[in-house]
């Protein structure tokens, strides 16, 4: 009997996956453990391995199509074996409802396959125009193109399966006017006519982000604490590392300090589990990384035990693979606390939503010169005012806490320890 190849759950939050491409074709011999296809999950692109051996008799879900977890995407067996007629249930609705729209919806592949030949205009008129003219484009690239007045329908996509991505729009934006006229139409709204909004597809990643944050924001009682940190000494550490040809960023120093502060305040390293709290024993820091379709939080394991340079190298490597959707599930699940840094975008301060099931997340703003009041050196013998205004490199950090696990006093003490570590960064080394 043929063996059904089912779509496995490749990540804990995955409910469906999109087959980006098949690594085997029909008729190929497959051995157990062979990578047979690539799948785009809500977080990354992973390979699907065969659990049985045989010949790939049929591909049910072609590249570019989506299937639910446990859905049949192909069949293995011996050459010549008959395959269960999976499309049979879908044939009945088509026969019962012969309207053009109903007939085309179950079989978009057949419509697109008929387009190159174009035997006669009448046949094309019977099929809905939307599936034939649908352009594969990421939401970010679409928004950029519309803002710049670029007709993306004429752009060549360099993403997976010809998908138009941010880079393609940026190339079109820098093209000469003559090239834009030939390859991308400029469109503008007609005065007095309101253009209907476009319906954008929701990616698997964006769907999971929406689902999880909708669950956590009303379901978890957040509280917020903000503290200002003097970063002059930390910046000197970064410059010293640069002199030693080590690539260390402010965020790498923050990650190290975040981990050491968690080690000293283990209450932060707890998870609310319904009728009990779970105390974690390793300090694993998540780093929020923005990617094209959303964001992901790769984890630096045992960050409290690693040097700043080691953390810096690991963060760069994880971030690069995150943007390529090449992370494994164990590289972005779990964690003690998350660091979300928007300072590179010029953001002074913000509040972040908790990354479940963690009990805390840090929102880090930019480092900027500010006028602050400090005690003058030496002091006043007469006991007069010894305060003076000076310029310091300051950074705001806001902690979002799960009030079911930690209270305001614990969060405040944690932030005090974090500030002490950042303002005296030699403590991060020794």
C-alpha positions, 0 to 999 in steps of 0.5 A, spaced: 500 500 500 502 507 498 504 511 504 502 518 505 507 523 506 504 528 512 506 535 513 509 534 520 509 539 525 516 543 524 515 548 530 511 548 536 507 554 534 506 551 527 498 550 524 500 550 517 506 550 512 507 552 505 511 548 501 516 552 498 519 547 493 520 539 492 527 536 493 525 530 490 521 529 483 515 524 482 519 517 480 525 519 484 527 513 489 527 516 497 530 513 503 528 514 510 531 520 512 532 523 506 530 531 505 524 531 500 521 538 500 522 545 504 517 548 508 516 555 510 513 555 517 511 561 521 518 562 523 523 559 519 524 555 512 526 547 514 527 541 510 522 535 511 525 528 511 522 522 509 520 517 515 519 511 510 523 509 504 520 508 497 518 511 490 515 518 490 509 516 486 505 523 487 506 530 489 499 532 492 501 539 494 506 543 489 511 548 491 508 554 493 502 551 496 500 551 503 497 544 507 495 543 514 499 539 519 498 532 518 495 533 511 497 529 505 503 532 501 505 526 497 505 519 496 511 514 497 510 506 494 512 501 489 512 503 482 505 502 479 501 502 485 495 506 485 494 512 489 488 513 493 484 519 489 485 525 494 482 530 489 475 526 489 471 530 494 473 536 491 470 534 484 463 533 487 462 541 489 465 543 482 460 538 478 454 541 483 456 548 482 458 549 475 459 557 475 465 559 473 468 562 480 466 556 483 470 551 478 476 556 478 477 556 486 478 549 487 483 548 482 487 555 481 493 551 478 489 549 472 487 556 471 495 558 471 497 552 467 492 554 461 495 561 461 501 561 457 497 557 451 492 562 451 488 558 445 482 563 445 480 569 448 473 566 450 476 561 454 480 566 458 474 570 459 471 565 463 476 564 468 476 569 474 482 575 472 484 575 480 488 568 480 491 569 473 494 576 475 495 575 482 502 578 484 507 574 489 509 580 493 511 581 501 506 586 505 512 590 506 514 590 499 507 592 497 507 598 502 513 601 499 511 600 492 505 603 493 508 609 497 513 610 491 508 610 486 511 603 483 506 598 479 509 592 482 505 588 477 511 589 472 517 588 477 521 581 477 521 578 484 528 575 487 525 572 493 522 564 493 518 562 487 519 569 484 516 573 490 517 580 490 521 582 496 523 589 499 530 589 495 526 588 488 522 595 490 529 598 492 532 597 486 526 599 482 526 606 486 533 607 484 532 606 477 532 611 472 526 615 470 526 611 463 527 605 466 521 606 471 517 607 465 519 601 461 518 596 467 514 599 472 508 604 471 507 610 475 500 610 478 496 616 482 489 616 485 484 620 480 482 626 484 475 625 486 475 618 486 477 613 492 481 607 490 478 601 494 483 598 499 487 592 497 486 585 501 493 583 503 495 575 504 497 574 512 503 570 512 504 564 517 508 568 521 504 574 522 498 570 523 501 567 529 504 573 532 497 576 531 494 570 535 499 570 540 499 577 542 492 577 542 492 572 547 497 575 552 495 582 552 488 582 555 490 575 558 496 577 562 496 583 567 502 587 564 506 593 568 511 597 566 517 600 569 522 605 566 529 607 568 535 611 565 542 609 564 548 613 564 552 609 558 558 613 557 563 607 561 559 602 556 561 606 550 568 606 552 568 598 553 565 598 546 571 602 543 576 598 547 573 592 543 573 596 537 580 597 538 582 590 539 578 588 532 572 585 536 565 587 533 561 589 539 555 593 539 551 596 545 546 591 544 551 586 546 553 589 552 545 590 554 544 582 553 550 581 557 548 585 563 541 583 562 543 576 563 547 577 569 542 581 572 537 575 571 542 571 575 542 575 581 534 576 581 532 569 579 524 571 580 525 574 573 527 567 571 520 564 573 514 562 568 506 562 570 504 555 569 497 555 571 497 552 578 504 553 580 510 557 578 516 554 574 523 556 576 528 556 570 535 554 572 539 557 566 539 564 563 537 564 556 536 571 553 531 572 547 533 578 542 528 581 538 530 581 530 525 584 525 525 580 519 521 582 512 514 578 515 514 580 522 519 578 528 522 573 531 526 572 537 532 567 537 535 565 544 542 566 546 543 560 551 547 561 558 548 568 556 550 570 563 556 565 562 558 568 556 563 573 554 561 580 551 565 578 544 562 571 544 555 574 545 556 579 539 558 573 535 552 569 536 547 574 536 550 576 529 550 569 527 543 568 529 540 574 526 543 573 520 540 566 519 533 569 522 533 573 516 534 567 512 528 563 516 534 558 517 533 557 525 531 551 528 525 551 533 530 550 539 533 556 537 527 561 538 523 557 543 523 558 551 528 563 554 528 567 560 527 574 558 527 578 551 531 584 549 527 588 544 532 594 542 529 600 537 535 605 539 538 604 532 531 607 529 532 613 533 526 611 538 527 614 545 523 609 549 517 605 548 513 599 552 514 592 549 508 586 550 511 580 553 513 574 549 510 568 552 511 564 557 516 569 559 515 574 565 519 580 563 521 583 556 526 589 556 524 595 551 531 599 550 531 606 547 537 609 543 543 612 547 543 620 546 547 626 549 542 629 555 543 634 560 543 631 567 545 633 574 551 630 577 554 632 584 560 637 583 567 633 584 570 636 591 564 638 594 563 645 598 566 646 604 560 651 606 555 645 605 552 649 599 549 646 593 554 642 589 550 640 584 552 641 576 549 640 570 553 636 565 552 632 558 552 624 559 550 619 554 543 616 556 539 610 555 532 609 557 530 602 558 523 600 560 521 593 563 514 590 562 513 585 567 507 579 568 504 581 575 502 574 576 509 572 577 513 578 579 511 585 583 513 592 582 518 592 587 522 586 584 522 589 577 525 595 580 530 592 584 532 588 577 532 595 573 537 598 579 542 592 578 541 592 570 543 600 571 549 598 576 552 593 571 551 598 565 554 604 568 560 599 571 561 595 565 567 592 568 563 588 573 560 584 566 567 582 565 570 580 572 
